[in-house]
Amino acid sequence: MTASLHTLGAGASAGAYYTNDPYRETQNRDEYYAKDGGGQWRTNAGSLVRDGAAIDLASFQDLCAGRDPRSGRSLVRGAGEGHRAGWDVCLTTPKTFSILWANGGVDQRAQLEAIHAAAVTQALDFLREEGLVEVRLGAGGHLREQPTDLMVGRFNHYTTRDGDPNCHTHCVLMNIARCADGKYRTLEPTKLFDWQKVVGSAFRVALAEGLSREFDLALRSAGQGQFEIRGIPDTVIAAFSKRSAAIEAAIGGDRASASGSQKEVAALSTRGAKADLPTGAELEQRWRQELAAFDLDPWAAVREASRSRSADQDRVYVPEQDLRHEPDFDPPEIAGDTPVARAASTLFRHQNVLDRKSLIERALNEASLQGIGIAAVRAEMTALEEQGQLIRLDPSDGQACWTTSGIAAAEAALLRAADRPEARSLFRPEALTAAIEAASELSAEQREAVIHVAGPDAGGVSVMEAGAGTGKTTSARVVVEAARASGLTVIGLAPSWKAAEELAASTGIETFAIAKWRHDLEHGRIPPLDGNTLVLCDEAGMVGTRDMGFVLRSVAAAPNGGARAILLGDRRQLAAVPGGSALRAVVDVLGRHATLTEVRRQGVPWQRAASILMARGEVEAGLRAYARHERIELVSGTTEAQEQVIALWTAARERYGNSEVLIVTRRNRDAAALNTAARTVLRAEGQITGPDVEVRARDRENKPTTLNLATGDKIRFGEGIRRHGIRNSTRGTIEAIGADERGELRIALRLEDGRRIEDAYVALVRDSVPGRLAAPTLPRITLATAGTAYSVQGRTASACVYYGGTASDARELYVGLTRHRHDAWLVVERNRLELAVRSRGSDLRMVPSTAELHERLFVEARRYTEKVNVVDHVEDRVAFVRSGAILPARAEVRLDVERGFQAGRLLRAVLQELAAVPGLTGRALVRLLRATERSITRRLQDRRDPSQSIDENRVSYRPEASRPSAPEISR
């Protein structure tokens, strides 16, 4: 049940696509709508066709060719056989709806058809009201305008090509629309393609509202924002979904993650002739026979389910959380169970700023499970904004977006805590010099970076940005040695336990996952920081706004002027899972940061150069280098592509002395398949021995699964087990597994830190949390050879094989292709690239060249999304940082004489100060300029709004773009 979007062909022949037979489809797609009748026009102004009128073939074909059906004259440029006919938005009901329709009487069918028709109308109205289609004006169509008359042909169908019941409507948007000036122009559907899923959500919520109102039916979540009617078992749904099964088989069984083009081409490739399918009464007899096998009356079943429903049952599955080790500190941003409140609170856990598309799509999906309509969702959005719970921001692109006062306050607090330039360095100069001189392996760039973050001008917070393989760990080790020699206590923090343990292993300091440290500090389990402490925060680019704010506030609150913090990370690698881009915000407010750019990890010069390019954000250029050196392999078929991944992995292990070779994927399910394949190789090599023991476990998505384990298997834990000192992502090798004398399955593991543990298999679960969560019944473990990009961030290996089973992006490609020292390969499923290229051409049968497929892959490398901060949308950033208040944008003035004179007086005062002390050293001059800058900022702010009180934590906001980075600047 979704909204699918297809581009029609050109000219009048594209109209030969519809039929008037309401209970079956014809034999091939080109004749799908070929005959007169059966369709109905939907138009909001009736300039060419009448709203609700039946569609006749001649008029439909004229409009497909861009001609006036009344006179035959051309209405738009390029009218005729070369004119793009339009776009088909197909709105399909859930399968349980179609099953009820197929087994309903005349009155029941009529009611369901009316509900369906009303939902289609509401979806089309939503499309128009949200401005999802525009007309093109001006030279080259560079201007956009909302049409005054949009014409849509609606065609209702009720079966699939395999003869299963399937109620759906094809809504053909004609590529011709009337404008405000009375002229007709062609449409621009770019936004419609972008909002395709949202249109589907609007259709579903209208359908759900009708079902709840007319029949009082209970609904359940079916995942991916879909719903089904409660009471009809999944086995019955599967029996009447033969077409879906065929398409899923064609795309590898993962329809949910397949692209639209993959689904479309799979549908075409699996489409068979229907000459032998029964029709009419014969087809309905087949439906009754198929249903009889289940001994089920669908209408009785859904009525019974409606009577016994529970409000929270069957909601979207949310994985269990390890609350002891990964506590959830922050309450929902907007309290309540209404659709927009639930949607906004869920989205705000991962974003600081929500755009309209994301918010309304999620809210509509929530509303569909509650039987609430589109109008109610929009009304709630308006009410929340009026109440101040949703704060509208002023976006640069004109699209509506929102945040909350809580998120804005958290961001402002983070920036205040980050800007502490008056804090002196705690490092002893002689200790820092000695540590640097003792580290002969440091490059000049690394030495400069260490001086920047630990030298006399470091301030309370310093940042060292380091691209993949540039020697961040080596530099951090020198900083730790200097800190210890200076008498400082050093603690390490990271967003995950895995990253924290790797920081501990490389530097020898005590480390924590930030969530655990925050939890213990807030509950008094560990003492507050003292002023003689250095906090080293690794992988800072993956830390969210609230966690980073807590860390820096804790550092600033330490006695004697506060502790010190050094942030290590790379904003271009994987983004934070929580909201915001905290590291970018900190770098902006500091104005300076050290940058490591010299790649030291890769040994091959061209690979080193490619890594440098990726670290600079030029992931496409780096990927092209791998293509030039034949490190990208395009393989047809999922199975064949995964076999090639294993072949390359096996060869690399042979070549580099059986050392670690990583397999990186985008999806956990691909990692699971590759782990199984790699295990077969390891058993053949004798590295896995003894009999296989079949166990039940929970996978990375927290779903039950079956694993075969034996001695030698490497496994990875997906949650912490406190009594064994196991963290989320801890790895271990099985040394023994089998039943004891009582028949209980026991397992012995050698963990990666060298410790050996032994326990009952069923006991390898996290501890229960009294009153909050019971201990799970299945261990959460997976095989550990292959993993996602998130699981390998920060790791280094001899070689790496990246599997591109689905479309990737710049961040994941950057991480996957910079883990290796010696070599790396990228294996991509050729079929998915071919489908993407073919779907954008005029002929789906075209076979693209390898060069075209590479170009399509390079498009993925351009997809670089940066999480948005609230401060990005604020005009008066100084006021925002001081108070967290988001002031409305000031009206632009052509000449602000008063502010100009005031700035001149302030500048003259500074020049007089400088003239009075001509012997200032360079360093003192820099400090004076910084203090003066803050003074000017405060005085200008006070003059603009004298009613505001002055915050003791005064800050200046210095965008990164306006200042060079150290060590690139002269000191």
N, C-alpha and C positions, 0 to 999 in steps of 0.2 A: 504494500500500500504506500504509494508515493506519488510525486509529480515527476514524470520523466519529460525531458525536453529534447526534441529532434528538429533539425533543420530540414525543410522540404526542398525539393528540387526547383527548377526554374521553369517559368512559362505556364501555359494552360495545361500542359500534360501533367504538371504536378497535381492538378485537380483530380486526376484519375486515381484517387487514393481512398475513396470512401464508398461505402455500400449502404443500401437501405434495409438490409437484413438485420434485424435487431438481435437475433439469437445465435448467430455464428459469423465467423470471419470467412472471407473468401480465400482463394487458393494461394495467392502471393501478394506481397506488399504493394506492388504497383497497381493492383486492382482493388486495393483495400477499400477505397471510397468511390468506386467507379460509377455507380448508378445514381439516377435521380432520387431525391427524397431521402428521408431518414435523418436529415440534419436540420438544425434550427439556428437562426442568426441571433447573436447577442451583440448589441450595439448601444452606446450610450447617447447617441444623437440622431441616428437614423438618416444620415445625409445621403447614403447610397442604397442601403438596404434597411428594411423595417425590423425593429427589435421583435423577436419571437416568430418571425416569418419562416416558413419552410424554405430550405435551400434547394434551388434547382441547379442542375449540373452546369448549364450554360452560363449562368450568372457567376457561379463559383469559379469556373475556369477563366472567365473574363477578369475577375479580380486577382486570380493567381498570376495573370499576365500583366497586371497593372493597368487594366482598361476599365472604362466606365461600362457597367453591364447594361445601361439604358441606351447608350449611343455607340459604344465600341471605341470611343476616342481614348487616346493615351492620357492617363492622369498624372503619371510621374515620368521623370527621365529614365530612359532605358526600358520603357514598357515593351512587352513582347516576349518572345521565347527566351530571352536572356535575363528577364526580370526574376529575382528570387521571390518565390511564391509566398513564403511565410515560415512560421514555426509552429510545431505541434506540441502543445502541453497536454500530456495524457495524465488524467487524474483517476487513480485506481483505488477502490475501496479495499478494506481488509478482507482476507479470505473468509473469515467467519461471517461477514456481512453477505458475501456472495452465496455461502452455504445456506444461510437463512432464506435468502431470496429464492434459491433453487428449490427449497423444500417448503415454500410458503404457498398459501392459497392466493386467489386473485386479489383479494383485498389487501393481504399482507404484502404481496409483491408491489401493488400500487403505492402503498405507504412507503415502502423502502425506496422505490424509484423516486418518489417525491422528495424524500429526505436527501437522496443522492443528488437530485437535480438542484435543490436549494443550496447544498454544499458547494456544488460547482459554481453556481452563481455568486456565492459569497467569496469564493477563491478568486474569481475573475474580477470582482469588485475590489478585493484586496490588492490584486496586481495593479489595477489602475490607480487606486488611492495612494499606494506607496510609490507611484511614479516609476514602475519597473520597466516600462517601455517609453521611449522618447522618439521624436522625429528629428531628422537631421536637416539643418539649415545652413546657409552660407556657403562660401567657396569650399569645396571639398567636404561639405557636411560637418564642419568643425563646431558649429553651434548646435545646442540641444534645446528642445522645448517639449512640454507635455502636449500630446494630441488632444483635440477637442472631441474627436469621434474615432473610437477604436472598434474595429469590426472583427468579430470572432465567430467562426463556424463551429457549432457543437454537434458532435456525433456520438450517440450512446451505443455501446456494445456490451454484451453480456456473457461472452465465453472467451476462452483462450483458444489457441490454435490446436490444442490437444483435446478440446471439447469439455474442459472443466468449467464450472460456473465462475465467472469473473466480471463483475460489474465495473465498467470503466467508461470514461468519456474522453474523446479526443477533442481538444479545444484548439482550433487552428487560427492563430493570429495572422490575419492577412497583412502582408507587407505593404500596406497602403493605409494612410490615416489622414484625417482632415486636421488642419491647423487653425489657429485663431484667426489668421488672415483669409480663411476660406479656401486656401490651396491644399492640395494633397501631396504628401511626401512619404518617403520610405521610413521604416522604423530602425532604431538602433537598439538591439536586444542585449547589449553587454551586461547591463545591470540585472536583467531577467535571468541570464545564465548564472550570474553570481548569487542570486536570491532563489534559485530553483528549489532548494530544500525548504525554504521559508514558505513558498507558495504551497508546497505539499503540506506543511504544518497548518497553514490556514485552512486548507481543504479538510484535513483530518479533524481540526477542532470544530468546524461547522458540522461535520458529519456526526461527531460525538455528541454535540449539543442536541442535534435532531433525534438521535437514538435515545438519549436520556429523557428528552421531553416527550416523545411519542410512545416509547415502549418501556421507559424506566429500566433500561438494561444496564448491567454492571460491566465495566470495561477493565481490562488488565493491560499492563505494559508488555509489549513484544520486543522491546529494545530498539535502539536507533531512532527514538522518538515516535515509534509506531505503537498502535494498540490493536488488540483483538477483543472480541466480545467474550466475556467470561462464560464458561459452561461447556464450550465445545473443545474436546481434547486435541492436543497437538497431533495425535495419530490421525485423526479425521482431517485436520488441516493438511497434513502431508499427503493424504490419499487424493485430495482434490487440488494438488499443486504440482501436477506432472510437468507442466511447462517450466515452473521455477526450478524443479529438480534438474531438468535438462540444461537450463542455462547455467546453473551452479556447477554442474559437471564440466561444462565447456570452459568456465573461467577458473577452474581449480577448486571449487567448493567453498569459496570465500566471497559470496556475493556482497556482503555488507561493506567490505573494504575495496571492492572493485570500482574502477572509475565508470562514469557514464558511457564513455566510448567503448570500454570493454564489454559492458552489459549489452550495448546496442549491437555490436558486431557479433557477440555470442548469440544474441537472439536471432539474428539473421542466419548465422551459420547452422543453427539447430532447427530452423523452421522447416517443417516438412509439409508435403501436400496434404490436403484435407478431403480429397475426393472420396476416401473411404470412411470418413467420419459420419456418424448418424446425425440427423437434424430433427428439429421439432419434437414430436411426441416420442420418437425413438431415442433421441438423446436424453430426454428427461427420464425415460425408463431406465437408461443406463445409470443415471445419477441415483435413482432410487435403489437399484441393485447394489451399487458400490456402498451406499450408506447402510444398507441392510446388514452388511458384514460386521458393522459395529454395534448393532442393536441399540441405536440411539435415535431419539426424536429431538432434533436440534432445537426446536422451539420450546419444548418442555425443559430441556437442559438449561437453556439460557434464562428461562423464567425462574427455575429453581436456584440457579447461581445468583440471580438478582436478589432473591429473598434472603440468601444466606451470606451476602457479601460483607467484607469488613473494609473499613476505610483505608487502612494502610497496606492491605494485602496486595501482593504482586506489583509493587512499585519497582522502578528500575533498580537492578541489583547494584548494591554498593559494597565493594570489597571491605572485609574486616580491617580494622586499623589496630596496630600494635600500640595501644594507648600508653603502656608503661614506657616504651622506648621512643615512640614518636607521638607525643601528646598533641592534642588539638587545643591550642590555647585560645584562639580567637572565636568568639560567638558569631552567629550569622550577622551579616551586615544589616539586613532588614528582617525583623522578626515577623513571624506569621507563616501560615500554610497556604496563602493565596498564590495563584500562579506566578505573578510577577515577583512577589517577595521571595518565593522559593527559587525561581530562576535567577534572580539577581544575586542572591546570597551564594548560590552554587558557583556562578560565574566569577564573582568577586574573590573567590578563593584562589583564582588563578590569574586574574587581571585586575589592575587598578582602575582602568577606564574601560567601559563597555560601550560598544557602538550599537546603533539601533538594530542592525541585522541580528547580531548575536543575542541581544536581550529579547527581542520579540519572538525569535524562533524558539528559544528555550521556554519562554512564557507560554506560547501557544501549545507546545508539547505537554507542559504541565497541565494546562487548562483542559486538554483533550481527555486526560484521565479523570478529571473532575466534572466533565460535562458542561464546562463553561465556554461561552462563545467568544468570538473575536471582539465584539463591542465591549464586553466586560474586561477583557485584557487591556484594551486601549484605555478604558476609563480608569483602571487601576494604575497604569503607568502615569496618567495625568495626575491622579490623586497623590501618588507618592512624590511626584515632583513638586506639587503645590505644598505638600507637608514638609518639604525639605529633606526627605529621606533619600531621594535621588536628586543629585545636584547636576544640572545641565552645564556642560563645559562649552567653550567657544572653539570649535574645531577649525583648523585651517582649510579643510576641504569642504566645509559646509554641511557635512553629515552630522546628525545629532549623536551625542555621546554623553555619558554620565559617569559620575563617581559618587562617593558618599562622604559625609563630613568626617567619619572615622578614618577612612583611608587617606583623605587629604591631611588630617592632623598627624597621622602616622608618618606620611612622607615628609611633612614639614619638620617633625621632631627628628627624623633621620638626618635631614640636612643640617639642622642646628647642631646635632651631636657630632657631625662629621667635620664641621668648620671650627677648628680650634687652633688657629695659627699662633696664638700667644703661648701655647704650651711648649715648653723647652724640651729638647731631646734628653732622654734618660741614659743614652749611651755615653760611656766615657770615651773621649777621643782616642786615647792611647789603646783602649781595648778594641775599638773598631779598626784602627790602623793595623794592629797586630793580627786580628782575625783575617783581614784582607790580604796582608802580606803572607800569611801562612797558607792561604788557598792559592797556590800557584796555578791551579787549573782555571781560575777565573779569567774571562776575557775582559777587555777594556770596558765593553758595554755592561757586563755584569758588575764590574767594580763600581762603575758610575751609578748603577741601579741600587746597589747596596748602600752607597753613600747617600743617595737621595732619600731612601726610606729610613735610614738610621743615623744620618749625619745631623749636624747642629741645626739645620733649617727644616727638619722633618715635620715638626708640628705634632699635634695630638693624634692625627690619623694620616697615614701615608698609603699610597697605592703603587703596587708593582704589577703592571699588566704584562703578561708573558704569553706569547703565542706557543702553540704546541711544539714541543721539542727544542725550546730555546734556552733551557738550563735553569728553569725556575727553581727546581728542587735544590740544585747546587747553590744557587744564590741564597735561598732560604736557610740552608745549613750554615752558611757563613754568618748570616744575621743572628741565628740562634747562638753561635759560638761567641759573637761579640756581646750579645745580651747577657749571657751567663758570666762572661768575664767582667761585665759592668755591674754584676750583683743583682740582676733582674730575675724575677720569676717569669718563666715563659710558659704559656699554655696555648694549645692549638685548637682551632675550631674548623669545622667543615660542614657542608649541608647534609652529608651522609656519613654513616659509620665507615663505609669502605674508604672514602676519601680521607676521613680522620685517621684511620689506621695506617694508610699509606704515608700520610704526613708524619705520623709518629715513627714509622719505620725509617724514614729518610732523615729525620732530624733528631730523634731521640727524646722528644718532649712528650708530656702528657697531653692527650688530645681527646676531644669529645665531638659527637654529633651536636650541632647547634640546638636541635629540639630537646635533646636530653639535658644539655647544659642549662638551657633556659628553664626547663621544668625544675631541675634541682635547685637552681639559684632562686627561683620564685617561691619555692617551698622550703627554703632554708636548709636544704640538705648539704649544700656547700657554702663556704663563707663568701661574702662579697669580695670583689677585687680590691686590692690595695694599690696605692699610688706607685708602687715599685714593680708593676706587672706589665709585661708585654703580651698582647693577644695577637697571635698570628692566625689569620682567617684565610684558609686555602679554598680554592674553587669559588671565589667570591662572586663570580658571575652567575652562579646558580643559586645564590641566596636571595630570598624574597625581601620585600620592603619591611615587613614587620619584624622578621628575624634579624635583619641587618640593623634596623633601628634599635632593637633591644640590645644587641651586642654593643653598638657604639654608645648608647645611653649608659649602659653599665660601665663602660670604659671611662666615659666622661664623669660619672658620678663618684669615682674612686677618690679617696682623700688626697690632700696635698696637690691639688691641681689636676687630678685625674690620672688614670693609667694611659698607656699608649696602644695603638692598634695599627697593624700593617695588613692590608688587604692584598691577597695574591689571586690573580685570576685572569680570565680572558673573556671579554664580552662577546666575542665572535663564535665561541664554542657554544655548547648547549645552554639554552636559556633556563632561568629559574622556573621551577614548577609553580611556586606561589606567584602572587601578582607583582607586577612592576619590574623595572630594570634597575635594581638598587645600586649596583656597581657603577653604572653609567651616571646615575644621579649624583653619587659621591664624587666621581671624577669631575663632573661639571662644577660642583660647588667648590672643590679644592682648586681647580684651575691648572694644577700641575700633577704629573704622575710620571713615574719611571716606566720605560717600555723596553722589553727585551724582544728583539726582532731577529737576531742571528740564530738561525736554526742549527742545532748541534746534534739532534737525534738521528737524522737520516745521513747515511754515508754516501749515497749516490748524488752527485752535484745537481742533476736536473730535478731529482725528487726534493732535495733541499730547497731549490728555487721554487718549486711548486708549493711547498709548505709555507714559504715566506709570502707568496702571493695569497694563499688562503688566509693566513693570519692578518693580512691587510684588507680582507674582505673580498678579494678577487678570486672567489672559489671557482668560477667558471674558467678563468685563465689557468688555474692549477689543474682542473679536470682535463682541459684540452691538452696539457702536457702529458697526462697519463694516456690519452688517446693517441697522441703522436708516437709514444714509445710502446704502443701495443699492449697496454696493461688493462684495457677495457675489452671484455669478451661479451658478445651478444649471443645468447643461446636460446633457441626456441623451445618452449615447454617448461613448466615449473619443475617437473622431475628431472629433466635433462640439465637445467640450469643449476639445480642443487647438486646434482652429481658432479658437475664441473667445479663447483665450489669445493667439494670434498677432494676432488682430484688435485686441485691447486694446493689445498691445505696439506695434503699428504706429501706432495712433491716438495713443498717448502720445508716441512719438518725433516725430510731426508736431507735436503740441501744444507740446512743450518743446524745439523747435529741434534735433531729431535728436540730442539728448544721450543719454547712456547710460540705458537702461531695462532693469532686471534682470528675468529670468524665473527664478523659484525653484521647485524641485520637491522631492519627498521622495526619489525614486529616480533613479539614474543612467540607467536605461533610458527613463524619461519625459523626462529632459533630452536624451537622444540624439534622440528623436523630435521634440521641440520645436526642437532645433538644426537638424535637417533642414528642418523647415517654415519656420523663420525665414530659413534660407539662401535658400529659394526667393523670399521677399519681397525680400531684399537684392540678389539677382541681378536681379530685375525693376526695382529702383530704380537699377540701374547701379553699386551699391557693390561688387559682385563682378563681375569682368570676365574675359574670356579663356576659353579652353576648359577644361572640367573635366578633371582628371587623377585617375584612379582609383588609390588606393593602399591597401595593407594596413597596418593599425595595430593597436595594443592599446588597448582602451577603459579606462574608469575602473575596471572590475572585472578588468582585466588579461586580458581575453579577446580573441582575434583578431576583427577586424571590417574592413569595407571603408568607406573614406571617399572622397568626391569633393572635391577641393581645387582652388582657382583663386585668382588674384590678388584680394586684398581680403578673403579669408576670415580670421576671427579664430580662432586655435587656442589651446589650453591644454595645457601639458605635465603629464604625470602622474608624472614622476620627474626627478631632477636629472641634468644633463649638465655635468660639472665643467669641461671644457675650454672650454665656451661661457658659463660663469657662469649656466647655467639651473638654476632650482630647481623642485621640485615645486610646481605651480600657477602657474608663470610663464606669462604670456600674450604673444602676439605676433600681428602682422598680416602675412600673406603679401604680399610685394612682387613676387615672381616665382617661377614654378615651371615646370619643363619639362626636357626631355632636353638634354644637352650634345652636342658633336660625336661623342662616343664612345657615345652612347645611354644614358648614366647620368642618372638623374633627380636634378636638383638643385633646391634651394629656398632662397630668400632671405627673411629675416624681419626685420621691425622690431619689436624687443621693447618692452614697455611702459615700460622705463626709457630708451628712446631709442636704444639700441645696435642696430646692424644686423649680422646674422650671415648667412653663406652657407655651405652645406655640401651634400654628397650627402644625399639623403633618408634612405637606409638608415643613414647615420652618426649620425642624431639619436637615439641610444640611450645609456643610461648606460654608464659605463666598466665594464669587467670588474674583478672583485676576484680577484686571483690566489689560487688554492687554495680559493676560497669560492663565487664565482658567476661564470659566464661572461656576457658581454654578451648581451643579448637580440637577436633577429634583427629585431624589428619595433619602430619607434618607438611610444612610449606617448603618444598625443595624441588630443584630442577637439576638436570645435568648441566655442566659448567663449561663445555668447550665453546659453544656459540652463545652470543648474547647481543643485546641491543646496544646502540651507541651510548645510551645512558649508563649501561653497565661497564663500559670500557673507558669512560672519560677518566683521564689521568693515568692510564696504564701505558706501559711500553712493552713491546714484544719484538721478536726477531723479524716477523713478517705478519701481514694482515691480509685477509680476503674479505672484501665487502660484498654482500649479496643484495642486489637491488631488485627485490621481488615486487615492490610497489614504489610509487613515486616518492622521491626523497626531497630534501631541501639543502640549502647551503650549509647550515649548521651541522647536520648529520654527516654530510659528505666530508666536511672539514675534519670532524672528529675521526671518522672511519679511515681516512686516508693519511692520517698523521700519527698513527700509533706505532709504526714500524721503524726499525733501524735499517733493515736491508732491502726490503721490497714489499710491494703492495699491489693487489689486483682488484678490479671491480668487475663482478659478473652480474649482468643485467638480463632479465627475461626479454628476449627480442620481441615476443608477441605483444607485450604490453606497450612497447614503444611503437610497434607497427600500428596497433589499434589507435593510438593517440594521433599518429600522423595521418592515417587513412580517414579517421573521423572528421578531420579538418579539410579534407579534399572533397572534390565533387564526385569521385568514384570510389566507393568503399572496397572495390576489388583491386585497386591499385596496390602494387607491391613496392614499398619505399626502398631506396638504396641505403647502404650502410652509413653513408655520409649524412643522409637525412635523419636516420635514427640517432646518430651521434648528436646532431643539432638539437633534436628533441630532448635528449639527455642533458645537454648543456642548459636548456631552459630550466630544468629542475635546479641546477646549480645557481641560478639567479634568484631563486626564491629565498629571500632572507628576511625574516620577520623579526622586528625588534619590539619587545613588550613596551607598552606606552606608560609613561609616568604622568601623574596629574600635573606636575610642574611644566610639562611640555605644552599644556593647554592654557597656561596662566600668563597673562600679560604683565602684571606687576609681580615679578618673581621675588623681589626683596620683601614686599609685604606678605606674600604667601609663606616664605620661609620663616619669618618672624612669628606669625600667628596661626598659619594653616588656613586662613580665610581666603576664599576665592572671590575677589572683588570683580564686579562687572567691568567689561572693557571700557576704557575711557573713549569718549568721542574724539576723533582725530581733529587737531587744530592745525591750521596752515602756518601760524606763526605764534609761538609761545614766548612773548617778550619777557615776561616776568621770570620764567625759569631760566632763560638765557642770561639775564643780568645776574641772577643768583649764582649760576654756575661760574660766571666770570669772577664774581667776588670771592668765591671759594677757591678758585684756581690761584688768584692773586695772593691769598693768604698762605697757600702752600708754597708758592715761590718765595715769599718772604721768609718762611721757616727754613727753606733750603739755603737761602742766602745768608742766614744768621749762623749756619754751621757748615762752612765750606769744607771742613776737614773730615766729614763723615766717611767712614769706611763703606765699601760697597755693600757689605752685609747689613750694616745699620741703616743704610739708605733704603735698601729693600724693605726692611721692617718698618721704617717710617712711612714709606709709600703705602704699604699695606694698611697701616693704622689710619693714614689720611684717607685712603679710599673708603674705609668703613665709616669714618667720620662724615665724609661727603654724602655717602649713601643715607646715613641716619638723618642728617640735617635736611636733605632733600625730601626724605619721606615725611619728616615732622612738619615741614612747611606745607607739603601737599595735604596732610591730614593731621593737624595738631591735636585732634581729639583722641588719637590712639596713644595708648600708654607705651612706654619703652620697655622692651623685654631685656632682661639682664643678659641673655644669650644672644648678643648682637652678631649678625652674620652678614657677609656680603656674598652675592651670587655672581660667580665668574664663570660664564659658559666656557666649556673646554675648547670650542672652536676658536676662541679669541686669544688663546695662549698656547705656546709650544710646550711640548712635554719634555721633562727631564728623563734621561740624560741628554736629550737632543738640544737643550738650551745651554747657553754659556752660563757658568756658575760664577 
